[in-house]
Amino acid sequence: MVDVVFQPAEVADADALLDVQIRSFHDDARLYPGVEKGGPPGYDSLEQTIKDIGSQIFYAFIYDGQIVGGIVLFDHGEGHMHVDRLFVDPDYHNMGIGTQAIHFIEATYPANIWTLDTPLYAIRNQHFYEKLGYVNVGITYGDDIDLIQYKKVITK
């Protein structure tokens, strides 16, 4: 496992975070035949990235002096946190960065309910979240994409 630093994202990080987000979400098209390049709303917008840095809980993942990923969280209050986006540069997959990120946020934000969603086609993501204790609680069928809803309850 590599040594990653998690630091609050700053506007100066926006270009690098945007590049990594695009690379990460577009990699799904390589991994899953028939899936077109794309991602969650705003994933490819510098304006949205800057807005999210200023208005959401947003961390950059730093490895070897460069940004290799990020995570955006929503605080729903009453001990409920939601992972909006988690992304790691494809060149840094399978190095334990995503696992470290989940452990970091769960330790930093002592919520007892964590939720997230991931595309139904993203088998790799499903395996990742399930190995970290997230449970499939349903599927949301959409016009553009179907999402698996995950939940993790942490008891203290």
C-alpha angles and dihedrals in degrees: 000000000000126000107254128182119212114207133169108266117249130200088253087064095054098097093049093044091049092051092050092046092053093046091047098048094040089054088072088072088059094045098045117043112224094026113118123221111272145100144195118324112291096010091126098041122100089198091055092045091053090046091051092049089055099042109028137052099267127172130187120214112224122198124169090351097306138093109257100165149342147210133215120201134190120208106215091181129235091073096306120128125178126204103221098178135000116181136171127186107258090233087065100045119128093027097106095255096126092047091050089049093054091047090048096052094043090052094043097047109042096207120153094209123051123180136180141152135221133185116278090234093054099095092164092056091048092054090047095052094041092053087055092055102265114142127213105242099174149313127265111207113210137180092250105021141009115225132200111221116220131194134185122190115202116199118199 
